[in-house]
Amino acid sequence: MSSYETKRSASRRAHRSFRRTVATLIDGAGLSARIGADHLGHAKESMTQDRYMSRGRVHSQVAELLEAVTGNSGPL
């Protein structure tokens, strides 16, 4: 991969990451998926929800299971 292609790929990842962060913040603030879709330029709310909004839910049972299996109770 050329230097240009590497930079372009990194730029695209950063752009998508920023869009995902914005959508997640909109969702976390309790704003509707329609508002998120409008802000991101999506015609369909489902595009915003499926591709950009992070679920952001932590399930304590899963955390406990992973801690038991790995023996790690802290961040990875």
PDB file of N, CA, C and O in Angstrom:
ATOM      1  N   MET A   1       0.849  -1.172   0.000  1.00  0.00           N
ATOM      2  CA  MET A   1       0.000   0.000   0.000  1.00  0.00           C
ATOM      3  C   MET A   1       0.898   1.239   0.000  1.00  0.00           C
ATOM      4  O   MET A   1       1.847   1.326   0.779  1.00  0.00           O
ATOM      5  N   SER A   2       0.595   2.180  -0.866  1.00  0.00           N
ATOM      6  CA  SER A   2       1.403   3.395  -0.960  1.00  0.00           C
ATOM      7  C   SER A   2       1.134   4.310   0.228  1.00  0.00           C
ATOM      8  O   SER A   2       0.153   4.139   0.951  1.00  0.00           O
ATOM      9  N   SER A   3       2.004   5.268   0.412  1.00  0.00           N
ATOM     10  CA  SER A   3       1.849   6.243   1.489  1.00  0.00           C
ATOM     11  C   SER A   3       0.523   6.987   1.352  1.00  0.00           C
ATOM     12  O   SER A   3      -0.163   7.233   2.343  1.00  0.00           O
ATOM     13  N   TYR A   4       0.169   7.343   0.121  1.00  0.00           N
ATOM     14  CA  TYR A   4      -1.099   8.040  -0.129  1.00  0.00           C
ATOM     15  C   TYR A   4      -2.278   7.170   0.282  1.00  0.00           C
ATOM     16  O   TYR A   4      -3.208   7.641   0.938  1.00  0.00           O
ATOM     17  N   GLU A   5      -2.237   5.896  -0.105  1.00  0.00           N
ATOM     18  CA  GLU A   5      -3.337   4.986   0.221  1.00  0.00           C
ATOM     19  C   GLU A   5      -3.444   4.769   1.724  1.00  0.00           C
ATOM     20  O   GLU A   5      -4.547   4.673   2.261  1.00  0.00           O
ATOM     21  N   THR A   6      -2.318   4.692   2.398  1.00  0.00           N
ATOM     22  CA  THR A   6      -2.310   4.525   3.846  1.00  0.00           C
ATOM     23  C   THR A   6      -2.937   5.733   4.523  1.00  0.00           C
ATOM     24  O   THR A   6      -3.756   5.583   5.429  1.00  0.00           O
ATOM     25  N   LYS A   7      -2.555   6.929   4.089  1.00  0.00           N
ATOM     26  CA  LYS A   7      -3.119   8.154   4.663  1.00  0.00           C
ATOM     27  C   LYS A   7      -4.607   8.256   4.372  1.00  0.00           C
ATOM     28  O   LYS A   7      -5.384   8.657   5.239  1.00  0.00           O
ATOM     29  N   ARG A   8      -5.010   7.897   3.159  1.00  0.00           N
ATOM     30  CA  ARG A   8      -6.419   7.964   2.779  1.00  0.00           C
ATOM     31  C   ARG A   8      -7.241   6.991   3.618  1.00  0.00           C
ATOM     32  O   ARG A   8      -8.330   7.336   4.078  1.00  0.00           O
ATOM     33  N   SER A   9      -6.736   5.794   3.819  1.00  0.00           N
ATOM     34  CA  SER A   9      -7.423   4.793   4.622  1.00  0.00           C
ATOM     35  C   SER A   9      -7.567   5.267   6.068  1.00  0.00           C
ATOM     36  O   SER A   9      -8.628   5.109   6.671  1.00  0.00           O
ATOM     37  N   ALA A  10      -6.512   5.841   6.619  1.00  0.00           N
ATOM     38  CA  ALA A  10      -6.553   6.360   7.987  1.00  0.00           C
ATOM     39  C   ALA A  10      -7.544   7.505   8.091  1.00  0.00           C
ATOM     40  O   ALA A  10      -8.264   7.617   9.083  1.00  0.00           O
ATOM     41  N   SER A  11      -7.587   8.350   7.079  1.00  0.00           N
ATOM     42  CA  SER A  11      -8.522   9.473   7.068  1.00  0.00           C
ATOM     43  C   SER A  11      -9.965   8.979   7.043  1.00  0.00           C
ATOM     44  O   SER A  11     -10.819   9.522   7.745  1.00  0.00           O
ATOM     45  N   ARG A  12     -10.239   7.965   6.249  1.00  0.00           N
ATOM     46  CA  ARG A  12     -11.595   7.407   6.189  1.00  0.00           C
ATOM     47  C   ARG A  12     -12.001   6.801   7.529  1.00  0.00           C
ATOM     48  O   ARG A  12     -13.131   6.981   7.981  1.00  0.00           O
ATOM     49  N   ARG A  13     -11.079   6.085   8.159  1.00  0.00           N
ATOM     50  CA  ARG A  13     -11.388   5.485   9.460  1.00  0.00           C
ATOM     51  C   ARG A  13     -11.679   6.571  10.488  1.00  0.00           C
ATOM     52  O   ARG A  13     -12.615   6.440  11.277  1.00  0.00           O
ATOM     53  N   ALA A  14     -10.893   7.633  10.486  1.00  0.00           N
ATOM     54  CA  ALA A  14     -11.101   8.730  11.428  1.00  0.00           C
ATOM     55  C   ALA A  14     -12.445   9.398  11.179  1.00  0.00           C
ATOM     56  O   ALA A  14     -13.158   9.733  12.125  1.00  0.00           O
ATOM     57  N   HIS A  15     -12.796   9.594   9.914  1.00  0.00           N
ATOM     58  CA  HIS A  15     -14.070  10.214   9.557  1.00  0.00           C
ATOM     59  C   HIS A  15     -15.235   9.360  10.051  1.00  0.00           C
ATOM     60  O   HIS A  15     -16.178   9.878  10.649  1.00  0.00           O
ATOM     61  N   ARG A  16     -15.171   8.065   9.804  1.00  0.00           N
ATOM     62  CA  ARG A  16     -16.252   7.166  10.242  1.00  0.00           C
ATOM     63  C   ARG A  16     -16.329   7.108  11.757  1.00  0.00           C
ATOM     64  O   ARG A  16     -17.419   7.068  12.328  1.00  0.00           O
ATOM     65  N   SER A  17     -15.185   7.104  12.403  1.00  0.00           N
ATOM     66  CA  SER A  17     -15.151   7.075  13.857  1.00  0.00           C
ATOM     67  C   SER A  17     -15.794   8.332  14.434  1.00  0.00           C
ATOM     68  O   SER A  17     -16.543   8.262  15.409  1.00  0.00           O
ATOM     69  N   PHE A  18     -15.500   9.476  13.831  1.00  0.00           N
ATOM     70  CA  PHE A  18     -16.100  10.728  14.285  1.00  0.00           C
ATOM     71  C   PHE A  18     -17.613  10.699  14.096  1.00  0.00           C
ATOM     72  O   PHE A  18     -18.357  11.096  14.993  1.00  0.00           O
ATOM     73  N   ARG A  19     -18.069  10.235  12.941  1.00  0.00           N
ATOM     74  CA  ARG A  19     -19.511  10.148  12.680  1.00  0.00           C
ATOM     75  C   ARG A  19     -20.186   9.209  13.684  1.00  0.00           C
ATOM     76  O   ARG A  19     -21.279   9.498  14.172  1.00  0.00           O
ATOM     77  N   ARG A  20     -19.539   8.100  13.985  1.00  0.00           N
ATOM     78  CA  ARG A  20     -20.092   7.149  14.950  1.00  0.00           C
ATOM     79  C   ARG A  20     -20.170   7.792  16.334  1.00  0.00           C
ATOM     80  O   ARG A  20     -21.154   7.608  17.050  1.00  0.00           O
ATOM     81  N   THR A  21     -19.142   8.541  16.708  1.00  0.00           N
ATOM     82  CA  THR A  21     -19.138   9.225  17.996  1.00  0.00           C
ATOM     83  C   THR A  21     -20.268  10.238  18.072  1.00  0.00           C
ATOM     84  O   THR A  21     -20.970  10.308  19.081  1.00  0.00           O
ATOM     85  N   VAL A  22     -20.451  11.021  17.021  1.00  0.00           N
ATOM     86  CA  VAL A  22     -21.537  12.008  16.988  1.00  0.00           C
ATOM     87  C   VAL A  22     -22.886  11.310  17.136  1.00  0.00           C
ATOM     88  O   VAL A  22     -23.722  11.743  17.928  1.00  0.00           O
ATOM     89  N   ALA A  23     -23.105  10.239  16.384  1.00  0.00           N
ATOM     90  CA  ALA A  23     -24.378   9.513  16.456  1.00  0.00           C
ATOM     91  C   ALA A  23     -24.604   8.937  17.849  1.00  0.00           C
ATOM     92  O   ALA A  23     -25.723   8.967  18.361  1.00  0.00           O
ATOM     93  N   THR A  24     -23.554   8.417  18.455  1.00  0.00           N
ATOM     94  CA  THR A  24     -23.672   7.849  19.796  1.00  0.00           C
ATOM     95  C   THR A  24     -23.984   8.935  20.816  1.00  0.00           C
ATOM     96  O   THR A  24     -24.777   8.710  21.729  1.00  0.00           O
ATOM     97  N   LEU A  25     -23.375  10.109  20.679  1.00  0.00           N
ATOM     98  CA  LEU A  25     -23.672  11.226  21.579  1.00  0.00           C
ATOM     99  C   LEU A  25     -25.115  11.691  21.419  1.00  0.00           C
ATOM    100  O   LEU A  25     -25.788  11.985  22.407  1.00  0.00           O
ATOM    101  N   ILE A  26     -25.588  11.758  20.186  1.00  0.00           N
ATOM    102  CA  ILE A  26     -26.982  12.140  19.926  1.00  0.00           C
ATOM    103  C   ILE A  26     -27.913  11.140  20.596  1.00  0.00           C
ATOM    104  O   ILE A  26     -28.881  11.529  21.250  1.00  0.00           O
ATOM    105  N   ASP A  27     -27.623   9.858  20.434  1.00  0.00           N
ATOM    106  CA  ASP A  27     -28.435   8.802  21.036  1.00  0.00           C
ATOM    107  C   ASP A  27     -28.377   8.874  22.556  1.00  0.00           C
ATOM    108  O   ASP A  27     -29.407   8.773  23.222  1.00  0.00           O
ATOM    109  N   GLY A  28     -27.180   9.048  23.107  1.00  0.00           N
ATOM    110  CA  GLY A  28     -27.008   9.116  24.554  1.00  0.00           C
ATOM    111  C   GLY A  28     -27.699  10.309  25.186  1.00  0.00           C
ATOM    112  O   GLY A  28     -28.077  10.262  26.356  1.00  0.00           O
ATOM    113  N   ALA A  29     -27.867  11.377  24.418  1.00  0.00           N
ATOM    114  CA  ALA A  29     -28.554  12.571  24.916  1.00  0.00           C
ATOM    115  C   ALA A  29     -30.067  12.412  24.854  1.00  0.00           C
ATOM    116  O   ALA A  29     -30.811  13.303  25.263  1.00  0.00           O
ATOM    117  N   GLY A  30     -30.517  11.267  24.337  1.00  0.00           N
ATOM    118  CA  GLY A  30     -31.952  11.016  24.265  1.00  0.00           C
ATOM    119  C   GLY A  30     -32.622  11.622  23.049  1.00  0.00           C
ATOM    120  O   GLY A  30     -33.850  11.650  22.963  1.00  0.00           O
ATOM    121  N   LEU A  31     -31.820  12.112  22.101  1.00  0.00           N
ATOM    122  CA  LEU A  31     -32.403  12.651  20.878  1.00  0.00           C
ATOM    123  C   LEU A  31     -32.798  11.496  19.970  1.00  0.00           C
ATOM    124  O   LEU A  31     -32.258  10.395  20.082  1.00  0.00           O
ATOM    125  N   SER A  32     -33.720  11.744  19.092  1.00  0.00           N
ATOM    126  CA  SER A  32     -34.250  10.672  18.251  1.00  0.00           C
ATOM    127  C   SER A  32     -33.271  10.254  17.159  1.00  0.00           C
ATOM    128  O   SER A  32     -32.366  10.997  16.780  1.00  0.00           O
ATOM    129  N   ALA A  33     -33.485   9.045  16.673  1.00  0.00           N
ATOM    130  CA  ALA A  33     -32.694   8.552  15.543  1.00  0.00           C
ATOM    131  C   ALA A  33     -32.945   9.418  14.313  1.00  0.00           C
ATOM    132  O   ALA A  33     -32.060   9.561  13.469  1.00  0.00           O
ATOM    133  N   ARG A  34     -34.132   9.993  14.201  1.00  0.00           N
ATOM    134  CA  ARG A  34     -34.441  10.876  13.071  1.00  0.00           C
ATOM    135  C   ARG A  34     -33.530  12.099  13.101  1.00  0.00           C
ATOM    136  O   ARG A  34     -33.019  12.517  12.062  1.00  0.00           O
ATOM    137  N   ILE A  35     -33.324  12.671  14.278  1.00  0.00           N
ATOM    138  CA  ILE A  35     -32.426  13.823  14.402  1.00  0.00           C
ATOM    139  C   ILE A  35     -31.007  13.414  14.019  1.00  0.00           C
ATOM    140  O   ILE A  35     -30.319  14.140  13.301  1.00  0.00           O
ATOM    141  N   GLY A  36     -30.571  12.251  14.497  1.00  0.00           N
ATOM    142  CA  GLY A  36     -29.244  11.756  14.135  1.00  0.00           C
ATOM    143  C   GLY A  36     -29.108  11.553  12.643  1.00  0.00           C
ATOM    144  O   GLY A  36     -28.100  11.933  12.047  1.00  0.00           O
ATOM    145  N   ALA A  37     -30.128  10.949  12.033  1.00  0.00           N
ATOM    146  CA  ALA A  37     -30.102  10.705  10.587  1.00  0.00           C
ATOM    147  C   ALA A  37     -30.053  12.022   9.821  1.00  0.00           C
ATOM    148  O   ALA A  37     -29.305  12.154   8.852  1.00  0.00           O
ATOM    149  N   ASP A  38     -30.844  12.987  10.253  1.00  0.00           N
ATOM    150  CA  ASP A  38     -30.835  14.293   9.584  1.00  0.00           C
ATOM    151  C   ASP A  38     -29.454  14.935   9.675  1.00  0.00           C
ATOM    152  O   ASP A  38     -28.943  15.470   8.690  1.00  0.00           O
ATOM    153  N   HIS A  39     -28.860  14.879  10.853  1.00  0.00           N
ATOM    154  CA  HIS A  39     -27.548  15.504  11.057  1.00  0.00           C
ATOM    155  C   HIS A  39     -26.466  14.829  10.211  1.00  0.00           C
ATOM    156  O   HIS A  39     -25.569  15.492   9.691  1.00  0.00           O
ATOM    157  N   LEU A  40     -26.562  13.509  10.083  1.00  0.00           N
ATOM    158  CA  LEU A  40     -25.550  12.762   9.333  1.00  0.00           C
ATOM    159  C   LEU A  40     -25.868  12.651   7.849  1.00  0.00           C
ATOM    160  O   LEU A  40     -25.074  12.113   7.077  1.00  0.00           O
ATOM    161  N   GLY A  41     -27.033  13.162   7.448  1.00  0.00           N
ATOM    162  CA  GLY A  41     -27.387  13.156   6.031  1.00  0.00           C
ATOM    163  C   GLY A  41     -27.939  11.838   5.527  1.00  0.00           C
ATOM    164  O   GLY A  41     -27.831  11.528   4.341  1.00  0.00           O
ATOM    165  N   HIS A  42     -28.533  11.060   6.423  1.00  0.00           N
ATOM    166  CA  HIS A  42     -29.111   9.777   6.025  1.00  0.00           C
ATOM    167  C   HIS A  42     -30.604   9.926   5.752  1.00  0.00           C
ATOM    168  O   HIS A  42     -31.315  10.580   6.514  1.00  0.00           O
ATOM    169  N   ALA A  43     -31.071   9.328   4.677  1.00  0.00           N
ATOM    170  CA  ALA A  43     -32.498   9.354   4.357  1.00  0.00           C
ATOM    171  C   ALA A  43     -33.281   8.449   5.300  1.00  0.00           C
ATOM    172  O   ALA A  43     -34.434   8.731   5.629  1.00  0.00           O
ATOM    173  N   LYS A  44     -32.650   7.364   5.731  1.00  0.00           N
ATOM    174  CA  LYS A  44     -33.338   6.389   6.578  1.00  0.00           C
ATOM    175  C   LYS A  44     -32.727   6.365   7.975  1.00  0.00           C
ATOM    176  O   LYS A  44     -31.507   6.327   8.134  1.00  0.00           O
ATOM    177  N   GLU A  45     -33.594   6.388   8.979  1.00  0.00           N
ATOM    178  CA  GLU A  45     -33.131   6.298  10.362  1.00  0.00           C
ATOM    179  C   GLU A  45     -32.394   4.992  10.608  1.00  0.00           C
ATOM    180  O   GLU A  45     -31.454   4.938  11.400  1.00  0.00           O
ATOM    181  N   SER A  46     -32.827   3.945   9.927  1.00  0.00           N
ATOM    182  CA  SER A  46     -32.213   2.629  10.134  1.00  0.00           C
ATOM    183  C   SER A  46     -30.728   2.639   9.771  1.00  0.00           C
ATOM    184  O   SER A  46     -29.937   1.928  10.390  1.00  0.00           O
ATOM    185  N   MET A  47     -30.350   3.421   8.794  1.00  0.00           N
ATOM    186  CA  MET A  47     -28.930   3.528   8.419  1.00  0.00           C
ATOM    187  C   MET A  47     -28.132   4.075   9.600  1.00  0.00           C
ATOM    188  O   MET A  47     -27.062   3.562   9.928  1.00  0.00           O
ATOM    189  N   THR A  48     -28.657   5.107  10.225  1.00  0.00           N
ATOM    190  CA  THR A  48     -27.991   5.720  11.374  1.00  0.00           C
ATOM    191  C   THR A  48     -27.935   4.741  12.536  1.00  0.00           C
ATOM    192  O   THR A  48     -26.888   4.575  13.164  1.00  0.00           O
ATOM    193  N   GLN A  49     -29.049   4.097  12.822  1.00  0.00           N
ATOM    194  CA  GLN A  49     -29.105   3.172  13.948  1.00  0.00           C
ATOM    195  C   GLN A  49     -28.211   1.954  13.729  1.00  0.00           C
ATOM    196  O   GLN A  49     -27.475   1.548  14.629  1.00  0.00           O
ATOM    197  N   ASP A  50     -28.278   1.381  12.549  1.00  0.00           N
ATOM    198  CA  ASP A  50     -27.547   0.142  12.281  1.00  0.00           C
ATOM    199  C   ASP A  50     -26.048   0.345  12.112  1.00  0.00           C
ATOM    200  O   ASP A  50     -25.261  -0.514  12.511  1.00  0.00           O
ATOM    201  N   ARG A  51     -25.650   1.450  11.537  1.00  0.00           N
ATOM    202  CA  ARG A  51     -24.235   1.648  11.202  1.00  0.00           C
ATOM    203  C   ARG A  51     -23.480   2.570  12.147  1.00  0.00           C
ATOM    204  O   ARG A  51     -22.266   2.435  12.300  1.00  0.00           O
ATOM    205  N   TYR A  52     -24.177   3.502  12.780  1.00  0.00           N
ATOM    206  CA  TYR A  52     -23.452   4.537  13.507  1.00  0.00           C
ATOM    207  C   TYR A  52     -23.736   4.623  14.994  1.00  0.00           C
ATOM    208  O   TYR A  52     -22.875   5.073  15.750  1.00  0.00           O
ATOM    209  N   MET A  53     -24.905   4.212  15.439  1.00  0.00           N
ATOM    210  CA  MET A  53     -25.219   4.359  16.859  1.00  0.00           C
ATOM    211  C   MET A  53     -24.710   3.151  17.630  1.00  0.00           C
ATOM    212  O   MET A  53     -25.105   2.014  17.372  1.00  0.00           O
ATOM    213  N   SER A  54     -23.834   3.419  18.572  1.00  0.00           N
ATOM    214  CA  SER A  54     -23.314   2.362  19.424  1.00  0.00           C
ATOM    215  C   SER A  54     -24.382   1.993  20.440  1.00  0.00           C
ATOM    216  O   SER A  54     -25.117   2.852  20.927  1.00  0.00           O
ATOM    217  N   ARG A  55     -24.456   0.734  20.747  1.00  0.00           N
ATOM    218  CA  ARG A  55     -25.467   0.311  21.716  1.00  0.00           C
ATOM    219  C   ARG A  55     -25.170   0.897  23.083  1.00  0.00           C
ATOM    220  O   ARG A  55     -26.086   1.312  23.791  1.00  0.00           O
ATOM    221  N   GLY A  56     -23.908   0.935  23.460  1.00  0.00           N
ATOM    222  CA  GLY A  56     -23.518   1.584  24.707  1.00  0.00           C
ATOM    223  C   GLY A  56     -24.064   0.936  25.964  1.00  0.00           C
ATOM    224  O   GLY A  56     -24.067   1.562  27.024  1.00  0.00           O
ATOM    225  N   ARG A  57     -24.519  -0.284  25.875  1.00  0.00           N
ATOM    226  CA  ARG A  57     -25.072  -0.954  27.045  1.00  0.00           C
ATOM    227  C   ARG A  57     -24.043  -1.927  27.598  1.00  0.00           C
ATOM    228  O   ARG A  57     -23.417  -2.690  26.862  1.00  0.00           O
ATOM    229  N   VAL A  58     -23.889  -1.878  28.904  1.00  0.00           N
ATOM    230  CA  VAL A  58     -22.996  -2.813  29.570  1.00  0.00           C
ATOM    231  C   VAL A  58     -23.865  -3.793  30.339  1.00  0.00           C
ATOM    232  O   VAL A  58     -24.715  -3.391  31.133  1.00  0.00           O
ATOM    233  N   HIS A  59     -23.654  -5.048  30.105  1.00  0.00           N
ATOM    234  CA  HIS A  59     -24.414  -6.076  30.806  1.00  0.00           C
ATOM    235  C   HIS A  59     -23.515  -6.661  31.887  1.00  0.00           C
ATOM    236  O   HIS A  59     -22.493  -7.280  31.592  1.00  0.00           O
ATOM    237  N   SER A  60     -23.903  -6.459  33.132  1.00  0.00           N
ATOM    238  CA  SER A  60     -23.054  -6.882  34.244  1.00  0.00           C
ATOM    239  C   SER A  60     -22.807  -8.385  34.243  1.00  0.00           C
ATOM    240  O   SER A  60     -21.736  -8.833  34.653  1.00  0.00           O
ATOM    241  N   GLN A  61     -23.784  -9.172  33.788  1.00  0.00           N
ATOM    242  CA  GLN A  61     -23.593 -10.623  33.768  1.00  0.00           C
ATOM    243  C   GLN A  61     -22.459 -11.012  32.817  1.00  0.00           C
ATOM    244  O   GLN A  61     -21.669 -11.905  33.122  1.00  0.00           O
ATOM    245  N   VAL A  62     -22.382 -10.348  31.679  1.00  0.00           N
ATOM    246  CA  VAL A  62     -21.312 -10.637  30.719  1.00  0.00           C
ATOM    247  C   VAL A  62     -19.972 -10.210  31.306  1.00  0.00           C
ATOM    248  O   VAL A  62     -18.981 -10.931  31.186  1.00  0.00           O
ATOM    249  N   ALA A  63     -19.938  -9.045  31.936  1.00  0.00           N
ATOM    250  CA  ALA A  63     -18.698  -8.574  32.555  1.00  0.00           C
ATOM    251  C   ALA A  63     -18.222  -9.559  33.615  1.00  0.00           C
ATOM    252  O   ALA A  63     -17.033  -9.870  33.687  1.00  0.00           O
ATOM    253  N   GLU A  64     -19.147 -10.051  34.438  1.00  0.00           N
ATOM    254  CA  GLU A  64     -18.786 -11.015  35.478  1.00  0.00           C
ATOM    255  C   GLU A  64     -18.259 -12.315  34.871  1.00  0.00           C
ATOM    256  O   GLU A  64     -17.282 -12.880  35.362  1.00  0.00           O
ATOM    257  N   LEU A  65     -18.903 -12.787  33.811  1.00  0.00           N
ATOM    258  CA  LEU A  65     -18.463 -14.005  33.137  1.00  0.00           C
ATOM    259  C   LEU A  65     -17.050 -13.839  32.585  1.00  0.00           C
ATOM    260  O   LEU A  65     -16.199 -14.708  32.772  1.00  0.00           O
ATOM    261  N   LEU A  66     -16.804 -12.723  31.906  1.00  0.00           N
ATOM    262  CA  LEU A  66     -15.481 -12.483  31.331  1.00  0.00           C
ATOM    263  C   LEU A  66     -14.411 -12.347  32.413  1.00  0.00           C
ATOM    264  O   LEU A  66     -13.288 -12.822  32.245  1.00  0.00           O
ATOM    265  N   GLU A  67     -14.762 -11.701  33.516  1.00  0.00           N
ATOM    266  CA  GLU A  67     -13.817 -11.589  34.625  1.00  0.00           C
ATOM    267  C   GLU A  67     -13.486 -12.965  35.188  1.00  0.00           C
ATOM    268  O   GLU A  67     -12.329 -13.254  35.493  1.00  0.00           O
ATOM    269  N   ALA A  68     -14.507 -13.817  35.327  1.00  0.00           N
ATOM    270  CA  ALA A  68     -14.288 -15.165  35.858  1.00  0.00           C
ATOM    271  C   ALA A  68     -13.404 -15.989  34.928  1.00  0.00           C
ATOM    272  O   ALA A  68     -12.529 -16.724  35.385  1.00  0.00           O
ATOM    273  N   VAL A  69     -13.632 -15.867  33.638  1.00  0.00           N
ATOM    274  CA  VAL A  69     -12.880 -16.655  32.659  1.00  0.00           C
ATOM    275  C   VAL A  69     -11.444 -16.160  32.530  1.00  0.00           C
ATOM    276  O   VAL A  69     -10.514 -16.961  32.435  1.00  0.00           O
ATOM    277  N   THR A  70     -11.263 -14.844  32.525  1.00  0.00           N
ATOM    278  CA  THR A  70      -9.927 -14.288  32.291  1.00  0.00           C
ATOM    279  C   THR A  70      -9.156 -14.000  33.571  1.00  0.00           C
ATOM    280  O   THR A  70      -7.934 -13.853  33.544  1.00  0.00           O
ATOM    281  N   GLY A  71      -9.865 -13.921  34.689  1.00  0.00           N
ATOM    282  CA  GLY A  71      -9.204 -13.563  35.935  1.00  0.00           C
ATOM    283  C   GLY A  71      -8.802 -12.103  35.978  1.00  0.00           C
ATOM    284  O   GLY A  71      -7.959 -11.710  36.785  1.00  0.00           O
ATOM    285  N   ASN A  72      -9.403 -11.298  35.114  1.00  0.00           N
ATOM    286  CA  ASN A  72      -9.062  -9.880  35.000  1.00  0.00           C
ATOM    287  C   ASN A  72     -10.292  -9.061  35.345  1.00  0.00           C
ATOM    288  O   ASN A  72     -11.331  -9.191  34.698  1.00  0.00           O
ATOM    289  N   SER A  73     -10.180  -8.219  36.363  1.00  0.00           N
ATOM    290  CA  SER A  73     -11.320  -7.388  36.740  1.00  0.00           C
ATOM    291  C   SER A  73     -11.149  -5.939  36.320  1.00  0.00           C
ATOM    292  O   SER A  73     -11.972  -5.091  36.666  1.00  0.00           O
ATOM    293  N   GLY A  74     -10.093  -5.649  35.581  1.00  0.00           N
ATOM    294  CA  GLY A  74      -9.846  -4.277  35.148  1.00  0.00           C
ATOM    295  C   GLY A  74      -9.953  -4.131  33.656  1.00  0.00           C
ATOM    296  O   GLY A  74     -10.254  -5.093  32.948  1.00  0.00           O
ATOM    297  N   PRO A  75      -9.707  -2.920  33.169  1.00  0.00           N
ATOM    298  CA  PRO A  75      -9.739  -2.687  31.719  1.00  0.00           C
ATOM    299  C   PRO A  75      -8.675  -3.524  31.019  1.00  0.00           C
ATOM    300  O   PRO A  75      -7.633  -3.844  31.591  1.00  0.00           O
ATOM    301  N   LEU A  76      -8.963  -3.867  29.778  1.00  0.00           N
ATOM    302  CA  LEU A  76      -8.008  -4.672  29.009  1.00  0.00           C
ATOM    303  C   LEU A  76      -6.788  -3.877  28.648  1.00  0.00           C
ATOM    304  O   LEU A  76      -5.881  -4.399  28.000  1.00  0.00           O
TER     305      LEU A  76
END
